[in-house]
Amino acid sequence: MQIRTAGVWRIGAVLLVAGSAAGCTVDRQEAPPLTGPSTTALAVVLSASPDMLAHNGSAQALVTVFMHDEDGDPVAGQRVTLGASVGTLSHVDVVTGSDGRASFVVTAPALSTPADRITVSATPVGSNFDNALPRTLTIGLTGTPNATRPSPAFAVAPDALKAPGAVVVDASGTTDEGETCGDRCTYSWSFGGLGSGVTTGMVVSRTNTAAGSYVVTLTVTDNAGSANSTTRVVTVEP
């Protein structure tokens, strides 16, 4: 019995050595990759009081961030970065307290800043990719409508400009807030040496005595204080 057992072990040893020598044909099982988020999923709730502000550069709203986990329990000590489409924020980031809440103040933009709302964003900071998605809140703006800057446009007459002669520029095609601006806007001109005459008004006439190319710029300001400009080259033939 002892001799037979020793023989079995000798055969096993030979097989083990052979397996090692032929390592290129032996399958190896790799460790399974780690999966799943690195932290518990978080939920972010934003609220503003009030949720409408006067578009005046001074009105303020208090925004509260509430963070909780998937069980609804508040999450303390979570850092959140903040942003706003317009206006100003009292903080660039906040950290939630023991109740899972943090607050900051949003100040409305000046009326001259085109906007019809403020979009506030809050982004949790952490290693979980899902938590990096920003959450947003909208605060409306009231008062004089000013969602866009004016869109200046002007025509030059006559079609063939000759010197000496009159040059007429007409900005009645200017629009603002999706409609013709008209008397709701003011018009300022820079003629780059093109003749003499007034430099303000929707329709302006110039008296030009010299041929050449002139850079004409029109700046339009709406009744909310937003301004915009357009430029074109006007050529006068001798």
Secondary structure per residue as TSV (DSSP state, phi and psi in degrees):
chain	resnum	aa	ss	phi	psi
A	1	M	-	360.0	-39.7
A	2	Q	H	-67.6	-41.2
A	3	I	H	-63.8	-41.9
A	4	R	H	-62.7	-40.8
A	5	T	H	-65.1	-44.0
A	6	A	H	-60.5	-37.0
A	7	G	H	-64.4	-39.0
A	8	V	H	-61.6	-44.8
A	9	W	H	-63.7	-37.1
A	10	R	H	-63.6	-40.2
A	11	I	H	-64.5	-42.5
A	12	G	H	-60.5	-39.7
A	13	A	H	-63.9	-40.4
A	14	V	H	-62.5	-44.6
A	15	L	H	-63.2	-38.6
A	16	L	H	-63.4	-43.7
A	17	V	H	-64.2	-41.2
A	18	A	H	-63.4	-39.9
A	19	G	H	-63.7	-37.6
A	20	S	H	-67.5	-38.6
A	21	A	H	-67.2	-29.4
A	22	A	T	-102.9	42.8
A	23	G	G	-61.0	-26.4
A	24	C	G	-67.3	-14.6
A	25	T	G	-105.8	3.1
A	26	V	S	-92.9	126.3
A	27	D	-	-74.4	137.0
A	28	R	-	-116.4	136.6
A	29	Q	-	-94.6	119.2
A	30	E	-	-78.1	155.2
A	31	A	-	-67.8	137.7
A	32	P	-	-64.6	143.8
A	33	P	-	-69.2	152.5
A	34	L	-	-78.4	134.6
A	35	T	-	-129.5	168.4
A	36	G	S	96.1	157.5
A	37	P	-	-66.0	154.8
A	38	S	S	-83.4	-17.5
A	39	T	S	-138.5	166.0
A	40	T	-	-67.3	141.4
A	41	A	-	-60.7	140.1
A	42	L	E	-116.4	149.9
A	43	A	E	-116.1	140.0
A	44	V	E	-120.3	128.4
A	45	V	E	-120.1	127.1
A	46	L	E	-111.8	140.7
A	47	S	E	-142.7	148.3
A	48	A	E	-128.2	142.0
A	49	S	E	-139.2	112.8
A	50	P	S	-78.4	173.0
A	51	D	S	-102.6	10.8
A	52	M	E	-134.2	134.3
A	53	L	E	-128.0	147.2
A	54	A	E	-68.3	138.2
A	55	H	S	-82.5	69.4
A	56	N	S	-131.2	2.6
A	57	G	S	83.1	0.6
A	58	S	-	-135.1	-22.8
A	59	A	-	-61.8	144.8
A	60	Q	E	-131.7	151.2
A	61	A	E	-130.5	144.7
A	62	L	E	-95.9	120.4
A	63	V	E	-106.7	131.7
A	64	T	E	-114.5	133.0
A	65	V	E	-103.2	127.1
A	66	F	E	-121.2	125.2
A	67	M	E	-118.4	133.3
A	68	H	E	-141.5	161.3
A	69	D	E	-88.8	-173.6
A	70	E	T	-67.5	-13.3
A	71	D	T	-95.7	0.0
A	72	G	S	87.6	3.9
A	73	D	-	-82.9	139.3
A	74	P	B	-62.3	145.9
A	75	V	-	-109.2	116.5
A	76	A	-	-94.9	153.3
A	77	G	S	73.3	18.1
A	78	Q	-	-92.2	123.8
A	79	R	E	-82.0	138.5
A	80	V	E	-133.0	126.5
A	81	T	E	-89.2	148.9
A	82	L	E	-122.9	155.5
A	83	G	E	-155.2	161.9
A	84	A	E	-148.1	141.7
A	85	S	S	-68.3	-37.6
A	86	V	S	-145.2	172.6
A	87	G	S	79.1	-169.2
A	88	T	E	-129.8	155.7
A	89	L	E	-116.0	147.4
A	90	S	S	-74.9	-20.8
A	91	H	-	-139.4	153.2
A	92	V	S	-93.5	-21.6
A	93	D	E	-155.7	160.4
A	94	V	E	-138.5	164.6
A	95	V	E	-126.7	130.5
A	96	T	-	-67.8	146.2
A	97	G	-	-88.4	-166.5
A	98	S	T	-64.4	-23.0
A	99	D	T	-90.7	6.2
A	100	G	S	79.2	10.9
A	101	R	E	-117.2	152.4
A	102	A	E	-148.8	149.2
A	103	S	E	-129.9	155.7
A	104	F	E	-154.4	167.9
A	105	V	E	-112.4	136.1
A	106	V	E	-109.6	129.9
A	107	T	E	-109.0	133.1
A	108	A	-	-63.5	150.8
A	109	P	-	-73.6	162.1
A	110	A	-	-64.1	153.7
A	111	L	T	-59.8	-27.9
A	112	S	T	-71.5	-11.8
A	113	T	S	-87.6	115.2
A	114	P	-	-63.7	125.6
A	115	A	-	-175.5	150.4
A	116	D	S	-119.8	0.7
A	117	R	E	-165.2	164.1
A	118	I	E	-114.9	125.5
A	119	T	E	-102.8	114.8
A	120	V	E	-100.6	135.0
A	121	S	E	-121.1	146.0
A	122	A	E	-133.6	124.3
A	123	T	E	-121.7	114.0
A	124	P	E	-62.7	140.9
A	125	V	-	-102.5	123.6
A	126	G	S	-178.2	-178.2
A	127	S	S	-89.8	-11.3
A	128	N	-	-80.1	120.4
A	129	F	G	-57.7	-39.6
A	130	D	G	-60.2	-32.1
A	131	N	G	-75.0	-10.7
A	132	A	G	-83.5	-6.3
A	133	L	S	-74.3	128.5
A	134	P	-	-73.4	147.6
A	135	R	E	-108.0	143.2
A	136	T	E	-123.7	157.5
A	137	L	E	-141.0	140.3
A	138	T	E	-110.1	131.3
A	139	I	E	-115.6	123.5
A	140	G	E	-76.7	156.8
A	141	L	E	-117.9	135.3
A	142	T	E	-116.4	167.3
A	143	G	S	110.6	-154.9
A	144	T	S	-58.6	124.4
A	145	P	-	-60.5	128.7
A	146	N	-	-153.2	69.3
A	147	A	S	-87.0	-22.8
A	148	T	S	-138.7	158.6
A	149	R	-	-78.6	158.8
A	150	P	-	-61.3	155.4
A	151	S	B	-112.9	92.2
A	152	P	-	-68.0	143.4
A	153	A	-	-154.6	142.3
A	154	F	-	-147.7	153.4
A	155	A	E	-111.1	154.7
A	156	V	E	-120.7	133.5
A	157	A	E	-133.0	151.0
A	158	P	S	-74.0	176.4
A	159	D	S	-63.9	-41.2
A	160	A	S	-106.9	104.0
A	161	L	-	-84.9	131.4
A	162	K	B	-125.1	150.4
A	163	A	S	-112.8	135.4
A	164	P	S	-77.7	158.5
A	165	G	E	169.8	174.8
A	166	A	E	-92.0	144.5
A	167	V	E	-125.1	127.0
A	168	V	E	-115.8	129.4
A	169	V	E	-114.9	136.0
A	170	D	E	-130.0	116.1
A	171	A	-	-102.9	21.6
A	172	S	T	-68.8	-12.1
A	173	G	T	-83.9	1.1
A	174	T	-	-67.7	139.3
A	175	T	E	-122.3	158.4
A	176	D	E	-155.1	136.3
A	177	E	T	55.0	33.8
A	178	G	T	83.1	7.7
A	179	E	E	-144.8	167.4
A	180	T	E	-58.2	134.1
A	181	C	-	-73.7	-45.8
A	182	G	G	57.1	-136.4
A	183	D	G	-76.7	-5.5
A	184	R	G	-73.6	-10.3
A	185	C	S	-119.7	158.7
A	186	T	E	-111.9	151.6
A	187	Y	E	-127.1	127.1
A	188	S	E	-126.6	135.7
A	189	W	E	-117.7	145.5
A	190	S	E	-125.6	122.1
A	191	F	-	-102.6	-2.2
A	192	G	T	56.2	36.2
A	193	G	T	93.8	2.3
A	194	L	-	-78.2	94.8
A	195	G	-	64.7	-162.3
A	196	S	B	-134.7	157.1
A	197	G	S	143.3	-170.2
A	198	V	-	-71.3	157.8
A	199	T	-	-120.7	7.7
A	200	T	B	-131.4	151.8
A	201	G	S	125.6	156.1
A	202	M	S	-70.8	-36.9
A	203	V	E	-124.6	123.5
A	204	V	E	-129.9	140.3
A	205	S	E	-112.5	138.5
A	206	R	E	-123.3	149.5
A	207	T	E	-108.1	115.3
A	208	N	E	-113.4	136.8
A	209	T	-	-116.5	-8.6
A	210	A	S	-125.0	136.9
A	211	A	-	-72.9	158.3
A	212	G	E	148.2	-178.4
A	213	S	E	-108.7	132.7
A	214	Y	E	-128.6	139.4
A	215	V	E	-93.0	114.3
A	216	V	E	-105.8	128.1
A	217	T	E	-120.7	130.8
A	218	L	E	-111.6	127.3
A	219	T	E	-115.4	125.3
A	220	V	E	-115.0	133.6
A	221	T	E	-121.9	127.0
A	222	D	-	-86.8	178.2
A	223	N	T	-73.6	-3.2
A	224	A	T	-96.9	-5.4
A	225	G	S	95.6	2.2
A	226	S	-	-81.8	137.1
A	227	A	E	-124.1	153.1
A	228	N	E	-154.4	154.1
A	229	S	E	-130.1	157.3
A	230	T	E	-142.4	151.9
A	231	T	E	-134.6	143.5
A	232	R	E	-147.5	157.5
A	233	V	E	-95.5	127.4
A	234	V	E	-109.7	124.7
A	235	T	E	-106.5	129.7
A	236	V	E	-113.5	124.0
A	237	E	B	-86.5	152.0
A	238	P	-	-69.7	360.0
